[in-house]
Amino acid sequence: MLEEWSHTLLQTDPMRLYRAKRDQARRTVTSKYIILGFISSGTYGRVYKAQCIEREGQIYAIKKFKPDKEGDVVTYTGISQSAIREIALNKEIAHENIVALKEVILEEKSIYMVFEFAEHDFLQVIHHHSQTLRIQIPSQFLKSLIYQLLNGLVYLHSMHILHRDLKPANILITAAGVVKIGDLGLARLIYRPLQPLFAGDKVVVTIWYRAPELLLGAKHYNKAVDCWAVGCVIAELASLRPIFKGEEAKLDSKKNVPFQRDQLLKIFEVLGTPDDADWPGVRDMPEYQNMKRLDPYQNRLSEWCQSRIRSQQGYELLRQLFAYDPDKRLTAKEALMHKWFQEDPRPTWNVFHYISANQLPPQRRITQDEAPSMMGVPAHTAQTQAQTQNQIVQAHAHAQAQHLSQQSQANLSQQSKPGSVTSFGSGSAGPGPGQGGYSGNQGTSSRKKARIG
């Protein structure tokens, strides 16, 4: 009977039959992965820790993009610009210092991005050293973290990609000690862009890591904004607190970008007030007149570095990354070749190489999902996780077999809806095998509480 119906449908509506068979064959997220718990949430989505059923023991991070909402009703208005960019860019890149995208799953009008899992991030390292160990990050550990970060950034820039949101929470570390740049949600391709960078993204880069040209209203900017952010990350790792911790002025009701007075003051207090000698183009900045009304300051970066970096070459690296003029600021490649990395102690490919076991940061915590039914099934409890892996896999396999059988009948009886590995010696940053990016650790309330200062 079913075969006759399928044959008739093939003659009258072949696309409907095709869609029914395609939907029947498509596997769901929970048929492929066991959701172990909730990791974090951000502007665009929620991130979960998951275990692959087919590859026993393989752990991944799954990001589910949030649906659009109108009041209390969840609506579907298509795929967000951020999701499109993140998927498109991650599919085109492969490097050992960029988190790898494994697959993208579309299910029930929701998008799931499956990334390789990283156990730690830079923010966690900062918090661990400031609150638990109460010591500065050792020099060789710091250098290794920054060297691998720059190695990944050189690759992104070589692919004409601006990250535009580099900060400690977005830079991950695997248990093997490999740094991974994640969260390409704000990234942009700058090679022959379809529209100006300012269009559609009036505000980029988290405020504490935002370059002065952005704070002064620049409509055109380049890779130098990422290099400024790297300088901010180095300073935060060295001092265990953000170097420029200003208060952000929010957009008004008409979405106009306000003058970021407090953030600029925090920068000027350390680097001094820029003038024409430091930055010939500063007079052309849209917010220049507002900047001139601020109190003048002298540069005291050298003083700031004395008790934190304790290296002349380390100071020079920061000074050049914090150049006001974007054209004079160190590029990622120049920073990677800096003399600071060539003096002892030198960086290592395993950032934890010289770290004792009691100094290792704890692995990222997972919790029960605070939002109901985000993955279609609740996160596993600790008691569930204690079951043997064979029992879990068998239970999921049995449930999935029943689900596919029921879905097969339903789909055919209903009208389908429309629907690189590089070496320190080379100083280069070429691609590695099969790796991309991941937005696995965006700002949760717990992350904000953990931030130093």
Secondary structure as a PSIPRED ss2 file (coil, helix, strand):
# PSIPRED VFORMAT (PSIPRED V4.0)

   1 M C   1.000  0.000  0.000
   2 L H   0.000  1.000  0.000
   3 E H   0.000  1.000  0.000
   4 E H   0.000  1.000  0.000
   5 W H   0.000  1.000  0.000
   6 S H   0.000  1.000  0.000
   7 H H   0.000  1.000  0.000
   8 T H   0.000  1.000  0.000
   9 L H   0.000  1.000  0.000
  10 L H   0.000  1.000  0.000
  11 Q H   0.000  1.000  0.000
  12 T H   0.000  1.000  0.000
  13 D C   1.000  0.000  0.000
  14 P H   0.000  1.000  0.000
  15 M H   0.000  1.000  0.000
  16 R H   0.000  1.000  0.000
  17 L H   0.000  1.000  0.000
  18 Y H   0.000  1.000  0.000
  19 R H   0.000  1.000  0.000
  20 A H   0.000  1.000  0.000
  21 K H   0.000  1.000  0.000
  22 R H   0.000  1.000  0.000
  23 D H   0.000  1.000  0.000
  24 Q H   0.000  1.000  0.000
  25 A H   0.000  1.000  0.000
  26 R C   1.000  0.000  0.000
  27 R C   1.000  0.000  0.000
  28 T C   1.000  0.000  0.000
  29 V H   0.000  1.000  0.000
  30 T H   0.000  1.000  0.000
  31 S H   0.000  1.000  0.000
  32 K H   0.000  1.000  0.000
  33 Y E   0.000  0.000  1.000
  34 I E   0.000  0.000  1.000
  35 I E   0.000  0.000  1.000
  36 L E   0.000  0.000  1.000
  37 G E   0.000  0.000  1.000
  38 F E   0.000  0.000  1.000
  39 I E   0.000  0.000  1.000
  40 S E   0.000  0.000  1.000
  41 S E   0.000  0.000  1.000
  42 G C   1.000  0.000  0.000
  43 T C   1.000  0.000  0.000
  44 Y C   1.000  0.000  0.000
  45 G E   0.000  0.000  1.000
  46 R E   0.000  0.000  1.000
  47 V E   0.000  0.000  1.000
  48 Y E   0.000  0.000  1.000
  49 K E   0.000  0.000  1.000
  50 A E   0.000  0.000  1.000
  51 Q E   0.000  0.000  1.000
  52 C E   0.000  0.000  1.000
  53 I C   1.000  0.000  0.000
  54 E C   1.000  0.000  0.000
  55 R C   1.000  0.000  0.000
  56 E C   1.000  0.000  0.000
  57 G C   1.000  0.000  0.000
  58 Q C   1.000  0.000  0.000
  59 I E   0.000  0.000  1.000
  60 Y E   0.000  0.000  1.000
  61 A E   0.000  0.000  1.000
  62 I E   0.000  0.000  1.000
  63 K E   0.000  0.000  1.000
  64 K E   0.000  0.000  1.000
  65 F E   0.000  0.000  1.000
  66 K C   1.000  0.000  0.000
  67 P C   1.000  0.000  0.000
  68 D E   0.000  0.000  1.000
  69 K E   0.000  0.000  1.000
  70 E E   0.000  0.000  1.000
  71 G C   1.000  0.000  0.000
  72 D C   1.000  0.000  0.000
  73 V E   0.000  0.000  1.000
  74 V E   0.000  0.000  1.000
  75 T E   0.000  0.000  1.000
  76 Y C   1.000  0.000  0.000
  77 T C   1.000  0.000  0.000
  78 G C   1.000  0.000  0.000
  79 I C   1.000  0.000  0.000
  80 S C   1.000  0.000  0.000
  81 Q H   0.000  1.000  0.000
  82 S H   0.000  1.000  0.000
  83 A H   0.000  1.000  0.000
  84 I H   0.000  1.000  0.000
  85 R H   0.000  1.000  0.000
  86 E H   0.000  1.000  0.000
  87 I H   0.000  1.000  0.000
  88 A H   0.000  1.000  0.000
  89 L H   0.000  1.000  0.000
  90 N H   0.000  1.000  0.000
  91 K H   0.000  1.000  0.000
  92 E H   0.000  1.000  0.000
  93 I C   1.000  0.000  0.000
  94 A C   1.000  0.000  0.000
  95 H C   1.000  0.000  0.000
  96 E C   1.000  0.000  0.000
  97 N C   1.000  0.000  0.000
  98 I E   0.000  0.000  1.000
  99 V C   1.000  0.000  0.000
 100 A C   1.000  0.000  0.000
 101 L E   0.000  0.000  1.000
 102 K E   0.000  0.000  1.000
 103 E E   0.000  0.000  1.000
 104 V E   0.000  0.000  1.000
 105 I E   0.000  0.000  1.000
 106 L E   0.000  0.000  1.000
 107 E E   0.000  0.000  1.000
 108 E C   1.000  0.000  0.000
 109 K C   1.000  0.000  0.000
 110 S E   0.000  0.000  1.000
 111 I E   0.000  0.000  1.000
 112 Y E   0.000  0.000  1.000
 113 M E   0.000  0.000  1.000
 114 V E   0.000  0.000  1.000
 115 F E   0.000  0.000  1.000
 116 E E   0.000  0.000  1.000
 117 F C   1.000  0.000  0.000
 118 A C   1.000  0.000  0.000
 119 E C   1.000  0.000  0.000
 120 H E   0.000  0.000  1.000
 121 D E   0.000  0.000  1.000
 122 F H   0.000  1.000  0.000
 123 L H   0.000  1.000  0.000
 124 Q H   0.000  1.000  0.000
 125 V H   0.000  1.000  0.000
 126 I H   0.000  1.000  0.000
 127 H H   0.000  1.000  0.000
 128 H H   0.000  1.000  0.000
 129 H H   0.000  1.000  0.000
 130 S H   0.000  1.000  0.000
 131 Q H   0.000  1.000  0.000
 132 T H   0.000  1.000  0.000
 133 L H   0.000  1.000  0.000
 134 R C   1.000  0.000  0.000
 135 I C   1.000  0.000  0.000
 136 Q C   1.000  0.000  0.000
 137 I C   1.000  0.000  0.000
 138 P C   1.000  0.000  0.000
 139 S H   0.000  1.000  0.000
 140 Q H   0.000  1.000  0.000
 141 F H   0.000  1.000  0.000
 142 L H   0.000  1.000  0.000
 143 K H   0.000  1.000  0.000
 144 S H   0.000  1.000  0.000
 145 L H   0.000  1.000  0.000
 146 I H   0.000  1.000  0.000
 147 Y H   0.000  1.000  0.000
 148 Q H   0.000  1.000  0.000
 149 L H   0.000  1.000  0.000
 150 L H   0.000  1.000  0.000
 151 N H   0.000  1.000  0.000
 152 G H   0.000  1.000  0.000
 153 L H   0.000  1.000  0.000
 154 V H   0.000  1.000  0.000
 155 Y H   0.000  1.000  0.000
 156 L H   0.000  1.000  0.000
 157 H H   0.000  1.000  0.000
 158 S H   0.000  1.000  0.000
 159 M C   1.000  0.000  0.000
 160 H C   1.000  0.000  0.000
 161 I E   0.000  0.000  1.000
 162 L E   0.000  0.000  1.000
 163 H C   1.000  0.000  0.000
 164 R C   1.000  0.000  0.000
 165 D C   1.000  0.000  0.000
 166 L C   1.000  0.000  0.000
 167 K C   1.000  0.000  0.000
 168 P H   0.000  1.000  0.000
 169 A H   0.000  1.000  0.000
 170 N H   0.000  1.000  0.000
 171 I E   0.000  0.000  1.000
 172 L E   0.000  0.000  1.000
 173 I E   0.000  0.000  1.000
 174 T C   1.000  0.000  0.000
 175 A C   1.000  0.000  0.000
 176 A C   1.000  0.000  0.000
 177 G C   1.000  0.000  0.000
 178 V C   1.000  0.000  0.000
 179 V E   0.000  0.000  1.000
 180 K E   0.000  0.000  1.000
 181 I E   0.000  0.000  1.000
 182 G C   1.000  0.000  0.000
 183 D C   1.000  0.000  0.000
 184 L C   1.000  0.000  0.000
 185 G C   1.000  0.000  0.000
 186 L C   1.000  0.000  0.000
 187 A C   1.000  0.000  0.000
 188 R E   0.000  0.000  1.000
 189 L E   0.000  0.000  1.000
 190 I C   1.000  0.000  0.000
 191 Y C   1.000  0.000  0.000
 192 R C   1.000  0.000  0.000
 193 P C   1.000  0.000  0.000
 194 L C   1.000  0.000  0.000
 195 Q C   1.000  0.000  0.000
 196 P C   1.000  0.000  0.000
 197 L C   1.000  0.000  0.000
 198 F C   1.000  0.000  0.000
 199 A C   1.000  0.000  0.000
 200 G C   1.000  0.000  0.000
 201 D C   1.000  0.000  0.000
 202 K C   1.000  0.000  0.000
 203 V C   1.000  0.000  0.000
 204 V C   1.000  0.000  0.000
 205 V C   1.000  0.000  0.000
 206 T C   1.000  0.000  0.000
 207 I H   0.000  1.000  0.000
 208 W H   0.000  1.000  0.000
 209 Y H   0.000  1.000  0.000
 210 R C   1.000  0.000  0.000
 211 A C   1.000  0.000  0.000
 212 P H   0.000  1.000  0.000
 213 E H   0.000  1.000  0.000
 214 L H   0.000  1.000  0.000
 215 L H   0.000  1.000  0.000
 216 L C   1.000  0.000  0.000
 217 G C   1.000  0.000  0.000
 218 A C   1.000  0.000  0.000
 219 K C   1.000  0.000  0.000
 220 H C   1.000  0.000  0.000
 221 Y C   1.000  0.000  0.000
 222 N C   1.000  0.000  0.000
 223 K C   1.000  0.000  0.000
 224 A H   0.000  1.000  0.000
 225 V H   0.000  1.000  0.000
 226 D H   0.000  1.000  0.000
 227 C H   0.000  1.000  0.000
 228 W H   0.000  1.000  0.000
 229 A H   0.000  1.000  0.000
 230 V H   0.000  1.000  0.000
 231 G H   0.000  1.000  0.000
 232 C H   0.000  1.000  0.000
 233 V H   0.000  1.000  0.000
 234 I H   0.000  1.000  0.000
 235 A H   0.000  1.000  0.000
 236 E H   0.000  1.000  0.000
 237 L H   0.000  1.000  0.000
 238 A H   0.000  1.000  0.000
 239 S H   0.000  1.000  0.000
 240 L C   1.000  0.000  0.000
 241 R C   1.000  0.000  0.000
 242 P C   1.000  0.000  0.000
 243 I C   1.000  0.000  0.000
 244 F C   1.000  0.000  0.000
 245 K C   1.000  0.000  0.000
 246 G C   1.000  0.000  0.000
 247 E C   1.000  0.000  0.000
 248 E C   1.000  0.000  0.000
 249 A C   1.000  0.000  0.000
 250 K C   1.000  0.000  0.000
 251 L C   1.000  0.000  0.000
 252 D C   1.000  0.000  0.000
 253 S C   1.000  0.000  0.000
 254 K C   1.000  0.000  0.000
 255 K C   1.000  0.000  0.000
 256 N C   1.000  0.000  0.000
 257 V C   1.000  0.000  0.000
 258 P C   1.000  0.000  0.000
 259 F C   1.000  0.000  0.000
 260 Q C   1.000  0.000  0.000
 261 R H   0.000  1.000  0.000
 262 D H   0.000  1.000  0.000
 263 Q H   0.000  1.000  0.000
 264 L H   0.000  1.000  0.000
 265 L H   0.000  1.000  0.000
 266 K H   0.000  1.000  0.000
 267 I H   0.000  1.000  0.000
 268 F H   0.000  1.000  0.000
 269 E H   0.000  1.000  0.000
 270 V H   0.000  1.000  0.000
 271 L H   0.000  1.000  0.000
 272 G C   1.000  0.000  0.000
 273 T C   1.000  0.000  0.000
 274 P C   1.000  0.000  0.000
 275 D C   1.000  0.000  0.000
 276 D C   1.000  0.000  0.000
 277 A C   1.000  0.000  0.000
 278 D C   1.000  0.000  0.000
 279 W C   1.000  0.000  0.000
 280 P C   1.000  0.000  0.000
 281 G C   1.000  0.000  0.000
 282 V H   0.000  1.000  0.000
 283 R H   0.000  1.000  0.000
 284 D H   0.000  1.000  0.000
 285 M C   1.000  0.000  0.000
 286 P C   1.000  0.000  0.000
 287 E C   1.000  0.000  0.000
 288 Y H   0.000  1.000  0.000
 289 Q H   0.000  1.000  0.000
 290 N H   0.000  1.000  0.000
 291 M H   0.000  1.000  0.000
 292 K H   0.000  1.000  0.000
 293 R C   1.000  0.000  0.000
 294 L C   1.000  0.000  0.000
 295 D C   1.000  0.000  0.000
 296 P C   1.000  0.000  0.000
 297 Y C   1.000  0.000  0.000
 298 Q C   1.000  0.000  0.000
 299 N C   1.000  0.000  0.000
 300 R C   1.000  0.000  0.000
 301 L H   0.000  1.000  0.000
 302 S H   0.000  1.000  0.000
 303 E H   0.000  1.000  0.000
 304 W H   0.000  1.000  0.000
 305 C H   0.000  1.000  0.000
 306 Q H   0.000  1.000  0.000
 307 S C   1.000  0.000  0.000
 308 R C   1.000  0.000  0.000
 309 I C   1.000  0.000  0.000
 310 R C   1.000  0.000  0.000
 311 S C   1.000  0.000  0.000
 312 Q H   0.000  1.000  0.000
 313 Q H   0.000  1.000  0.000
 314 G H   0.000  1.000  0.000
 315 Y H   0.000  1.000  0.000
 316 E H   0.000  1.000  0.000
 317 L H   0.000  1.000  0.000
 318 L H   0.000  1.000  0.000
 319 R H   0.000  1.000  0.000
 320 Q H   0.000  1.000  0.000
 321 L H   0.000  1.000  0.000
 322 F C   1.000  0.000  0.000
 323 A C   1.000  0.000  0.000
 324 Y C   1.000  0.000  0.000
 325 D C   1.000  0.000  0.000
 326 P C   1.000  0.000  0.000
 327 D C   1.000  0.000  0.000
 328 K C   1.000  0.000  0.000
 329 R C   1.000  0.000  0.000
 330 L C   1.000  0.000  0.000
 331 T C   1.000  0.000  0.000
 332 A H   0.000  1.000  0.000
 333 K H   0.000  1.000  0.000
 334 E H   0.000  1.000  0.000
 335 A H   0.000  1.000  0.000
 336 L H   0.000  1.000  0.000
 337 M C   1.000  0.000  0.000
 338 H C   1.000  0.000  0.000
 339 K H   0.000  1.000  0.000
 340 W H   0.000  1.000  0.000
 341 F H   0.000  1.000  0.000
 342 Q H   0.000  1.000  0.000
 343 E C   1.000  0.000  0.000
 344 D C   1.000  0.000  0.000
 345 P C   1.000  0.000  0.000
 346 R C   1.000  0.000  0.000
 347 P C   1.000  0.000  0.000
 348 T C   1.000  0.000  0.000
 349 W C   1.000  0.000  0.000
 350 N C   1.000  0.000  0.000
 351 V C   1.000  0.000  0.000
 352 F C   1.000  0.000  0.000
 353 H C   1.000  0.000  0.000
 354 Y C   1.000  0.000  0.000
 355 I C   1.000  0.000  0.000
 356 S C   1.000  0.000  0.000
 357 A H   0.000  1.000  0.000
 358 N H   0.000  1.000  0.000
 359 Q H   0.000  1.000  0.000
 360 L C   1.000  0.000  0.000
 361 P C   1.000  0.000  0.000
 362 P C   1.000  0.000  0.000
 363 Q C   1.000  0.000  0.000
 364 R C   1.000  0.000  0.000
 365 R C   1.000  0.000  0.000
 366 I C   1.000  0.000  0.000
 367 T E   0.000  0.000  1.000
 368 Q C   1.000  0.000  0.000
 369 D C   1.000  0.000  0.000
 370 E C   1.000  0.000  0.000
 371 A C   1.000  0.000  0.000
 372 P C   1.000  0.000  0.000
 373 S C   1.000  0.000  0.000
 374 M C   1.000  0.000  0.000
 375 M C   1.000  0.000  0.000
 376 G C   1.000  0.000  0.000
 377 V C   1.000  0.000  0.000
 378 P C   1.000  0.000  0.000
 379 A C   1.000  0.000  0.000
 380 H C   1.000  0.000  0.000
 381 T C   1.000  0.000  0.000
 382 A H   0.000  1.000  0.000
 383 Q H   0.000  1.000  0.000
 384 T H   0.000  1.000  0.000
 385 Q H   0.000  1.000  0.000
 386 A C   1.000  0.000  0.000
 387 Q C   1.000  0.000  0.000
 388 T C   1.000  0.000  0.000
 389 Q H   0.000  1.000  0.000
 390 N H   0.000  1.000  0.000
 391 Q H   0.000  1.000  0.000
 392 I H   0.000  1.000  0.000
 393 V H   0.000  1.000  0.000
 394 Q H   0.000  1.000  0.000
 395 A H   0.000  1.000  0.000
 396 H H   0.000  1.000  0.000
 397 A H   0.000  1.000  0.000
 398 H H   0.000  1.000  0.000
 399 A H   0.000  1.000  0.000
 400 Q H   0.000  1.000  0.000
 401 A H   0.000  1.000  0.000
 402 Q H   0.000  1.000  0.000
 403 H H   0.000  1.000  0.000
 404 L H   0.000  1.000  0.000
 405 S H   0.000  1.000  0.000
 406 Q H   0.000  1.000  0.000
 407 Q H   0.000  1.000  0.000
 408 S H   0.000  1.000  0.000
 409 Q H   0.000  1.000  0.000
 410 A H   0.000  1.000  0.000
 411 N H   0.000  1.000  0.000
 412 L H   0.000  1.000  0.000
 413 S H   0.000  1.000  0.000
 414 Q C   1.000  0.000  0.000
 415 Q C   1.000  0.000  0.000
 416 S C   1.000  0.000  0.000
 417 K C   1.000  0.000  0.000
 418 P C   1.000  0.000  0.000
 419 G C   1.000  0.000  0.000
 420 S C   1.000  0.000  0.000
 421 V C   1.000  0.000  0.000
 422 T C   1.000  0.000  0.000
 423 S C   1.000  0.000  0.000
 424 F C   1.000  0.000  0.000
 425 G C   1.000  0.000  0.000
 426 S C   1.000  0.000  0.000
 427 G C   1.000  0.000  0.000
 428 S C   1.000  0.000  0.000
 429 A C   1.000  0.000  0.000
 430 G C   1.000  0.000  0.000
 431 P C   1.000  0.000  0.000
 432 G C   1.000  0.000  0.000
 433 P C   1.000  0.000  0.000
 434 G C   1.000  0.000  0.000
 435 Q C   1.000  0.000  0.000
 436 G C   1.000  0.000  0.000
 437 G C   1.000  0.000  0.000
 438 Y C   1.000  0.000  0.000
 439 S C   1.000  0.000  0.000
 440 G C   1.000  0.000  0.000
 441 N C   1.000  0.000  0.000
 442 Q C   1.000  0.000  0.000
 443 G C   1.000  0.000  0.000
 444 T C   1.000  0.000  0.000
 445 S H   0.000  1.000  0.000
 446 S H   0.000  1.000  0.000
 447 R H   0.000  1.000  0.000
 448 K H   0.000  1.000  0.000
 449 K H   0.000  1.000  0.000
 450 A H   0.000  1.000  0.000
 451 R C   1.000  0.000  0.000
 452 I C   1.000  0.000  0.000
 453 G C   1.000  0.000  0.000
